Amino acid sequence: MAEYDTIAKYLIQNYPKDFIHFTLGHDEVEVIDILDTEQPTIETRHIDSLIRVRISDEEALIHTEFQTTDSTNLPMPFRMAGYIGRAIEHHRLPIYSSVIYLRPNAGRRDPGYYTQEVSGHLFVSQYKVIRLIEIEGQVILDGTQVGLLPFTPLMKRPAGMDSETWLRACIQATQAASLDTSIRVDILDCLAILSGLAYPPDTIHRILSQEGLMDAIMRESRFAQYIKQQGIEQGIEQGIEQGIERGQRKSTLEGLLDVLEIRFGLSAAHPIADRIAAIDDLQRLKQLHRAAVQVPHLEAFQDMLDA
């Protein structure tokens, strides 16, 4: 999910106050510096964002992690305890830490803390868990936090509004925002790619085309050049659609495996999971995803897979 991480980092570096207000709920914050996020350990680790700020005449750190899915190899509480501890050790400042979960089904099991309580050795590391799907997206569209606009399609939509209408509303609101043309195109570019975490690529492409935005995004976006410089193989020369489709394949694959795990207890080590992971055809994955939701048992799904 490197492309989504890069977009999120790009946005928080360019619009730090928007994210500080979003995670901290505090407006009177002076941004002092965007800090180096490499943490030297036995295995070098990079945190996503670390910003040095001044709040009420006192310096502090704002630490933000972006997660597309749940952290499985190392659970998030362990990761955050490490990040927070090393940041305090290096900078010797109080720290406000948050994890922002991008994908709608991610972060539900994150408790927001790591705790150890053994005789005479109490240790607690607490952080804020923010699941975008639980945030009222219309509030962001109605506000002035430009850096958050690309995330609105992943947020909670107004009651009674279907997902496609909500995506169109997010695109139209961004297009109507009072921004310089180059900035608006960058924001729309980021929005289009991030939307691939929750929407089919053909839907994103169709709405952008109907709104007359595809040509501008492909021709004018500075972000397209940025992600190219970052080494993300999005295929910018062939257009944004291919990059969205690759992201959507990953999204569909992970969603399919989630359904099979929830409904039938299918583990990541199961042979069926390996077979599914080897499928490159996005349409085939979509068909299997629909089948996984509907079939009565795992054997019926395997028959669909074998067909």
N, C-alpha and C positions, 0 to 999 in steps of 0.2 A: 504493500500500500504506500510505496514511497511517494507517488505523485500527490496523494492526498496530504501526507505529512508536509511535503514541500509547500503546497498551497497554503496550508494553515500557518506554517512558520513565516512565509512571505507576508501574509496578511497581518499577523501579530507584530512583526517587525516594522511594518509601515503604518499601522494604526494601533499603537500600543495602548493609548488611552481608552479606546473603544473596548478593548478586551479587559483592561483593568476595571473599568466600570461594570462590565458584564460579570466578571468573576468576584469582584470585591464589593460592588455596590457603592463605590466611593468616588465622588467627582473631584474632590480637592486633592489631587495627586500630581506631583511634579515628576516627570520622567527624567532621570539623570543619565542613564546609559542602558543600552542593550548589550548584555554581557556575553562573553564567550561561553558556549554551552558544553564544551568538552570537559568531562570529569576524568582525571587520571586515576585509574585503578589498575589492578592486575590485568583486567580487560577493559580498555578504554570505552566509556559509555558517553553518549550524547543525550542531554536532556533537550526538550523541544524549545523551551523559551525561558529565559531568566532575565528579568528587568530590574534594574536598581532604581528605586523611587524615593521620594521624600513625602511622607504623610505626616501632617501636623508637626513639621519641623524635625521629624525623626526619620532617618533612613531605614529602608527595609528592602526586601526582595519579593518580587512577584514571580512565582514559578508556575508555569502552565504546561501540561502534557496533553497532547491530542491522541486519542485512540479511535481507530476505525472499528476494532473488534475488542473482545475481552483478551487480556494478557493471560496466556495459558502456560507457556513454558516457565515463566516466573510470575506468580500472581501479582496484581497491581499493588497491593499493600506492601509487599516486600520491595518491589521496585521503588515505590515512593519513599519508603523509609531510607533506602540507600541514597536516593537523589537528595532528599531533604538534609540528611545527616552530612553528606559531603559538601553541600552548599553552605551550611552553617559553619562547618569546619574551615572552609576556604575564605568565606567573606565575613564571618563573624557578625552577622546581622540577623534580625528576626525575619521570618519567611512566611509568606502566604502562598500555599500550594493548592492547585486545582487540577483535576483531570476532566477534560471535555470529551465525551463520547459522541462520535459523529453518526455512526450507523444506528438506525432506530432500535435494533434489538440488543445493542451492546450496553454494558455497564450495569445491568440489573442486579448482579450479584456482588458488586464492589461495595464493601462496607464503609469506605471512606476513612479507614484508620488501620494502623498496625499497632498491636499491643503485645507486650511481653510482661507477664506478672509471675515472677518466681521469687522465692524468699529473699527479700532485701534488694531485689533488682527489678524495679518497675520501669518500663520504657513504653511510651506512647507517642506515636507519630500520626497526626490527624491531618486530613486534607479534604477539600470540597469535591464532591462528585457532581458533575453537571452532565445530564443526558439531554442532548438537543431536542429529542422527541418530546420532552416534558416542558420545553420552553414555548411560551405563546409567541409564535412567529409574527403575528400581526403587530405586536408591540414593537418589534424590531423594525418592521417595514414603516411604521408610523414615526419612528424615532430619527435620530441623527447620527447613529453609529455606523458609518459607512463600511468599516472593516468587517461588520457582522452580516451585511447583506448577502454575501455568497453562501452563508450557512442557513439562510431562512428556509429553503426547500426541505431541509432535514428537520425542521422544527414542527411543533404541533400546529396544525392548520385550524382555522375557525370551524366551529361546529356546523355541520351540514354541508361543508365544502368538500368536494371530491379531490383526490390527489392531483389530477391533471389540471384542474382549475386553479388549485393552490400554486402549482409550479408556474403556471402562466402569470398569476398575480405577482409572484416574487420577481419574475423577469420584467414585467411591465413596471412595477414599482421601482426597480433598479434603473430601468431605462428612463424613467421620469424624474429620477433624483437630480438635484441641482449640483451637477459635477462637471468638471472639464471633460471633454470628449474622450481623451486618452485614458483618464482615470475610470470613466464609466465603462469603457471597453474592457479594461483590465478586470474590473469587478465582475462584469458579465461573463468573462472568460473563466474566472475562478468559480463562479456560480454554476456554469455549465458542467464543469468537470466534477465538482463536488456533488452535483445532483445525481451523478452516476452511482452514488452509494444507495440510492433509493428509487430511482426511476429508470425505465428502459431507455437505451440510447436512441431508439427511433422516436420516442416521445419527446425527448429533449431536443433532438435535431429538428423535428417537425415544428415544434413551438418556436424555436429560435428562427427558423426559416419563415414561418408565417408572420413573425414580428419584424422581419426584414433585418435580422441581426447577424446571421451567419457570416456574410461577406465581411462585415466590419470586424468581427472577432478574429477571423482568419488573417485579415489584411493589416489591422492596426494594433493588435494587442501587444503591449510591451511584456505582458506576462508570458506570452508564447515564447518570446526570446529568453526570458528569465529561466523558464523550466528547461529550455534547450541547453542553456549554459550549465544548469545543474546536472546535466547528464541523464535526464529522464527521457526514455525513448518513447515519446508520445507520438512520433510521426507527424510533427507540425506541418511539414511540407505537403503531406497528404490530407491535411485538414484535421480539425478537432474531433470529428466524428470517430475516427479510428481510436483516438485516445480514450474517448468516452466508452467505446465498445469494449476495450480491454478492461477498463474499470468495471463495466457492467458484468462482464464474464466472471470476474472475481466475486462481485457482489452476489450474482445468481448462484454461483457455486457454493459460496459460504452459506447463503440462505437455504439452499437445498440440503446441505449437510446438517444445518441446524434443525430443519423440520424432521429429518430422519432420526436425529438424536432425541428430539423431544417426543416424537410419536412412538418410535420403535426401539429407543435405547441404542441406536447404532453408534459404535465407537469409532474414533479416528483410525484405529488399527484394523478395522473390519475390511476384508477384501473388496466389498462393494464400494467403500469410501475411496479406495485406490483407483477403482475403475472409473468412478465419477470424476475424480480429479484429473484423469487423463483425457477427458473430453474437451475438445477445443471449440466445438460448434455451440455458439451461444443459443441458437434456437432449440437445439437438442436439450441443453441444460434447462431452458425455460419449460419445455414440455415435461421433463422429468420433475421439475419443481412442482408443477401443477398436479402431476400424478402422485407425488409424495404427500400432498395435502389431502388427496381424495381417496387413495386406495385403503382397503380395510386392514391390511397387514403387510409385513415386509416381503413375504413371498410374492404377493401380487405386484409389489413394486419391482422386484427382481425380474419378474416376467416382462414387465415394461422395459426394463433395462436390456434384457436379452433380445427383445423384438427387433 
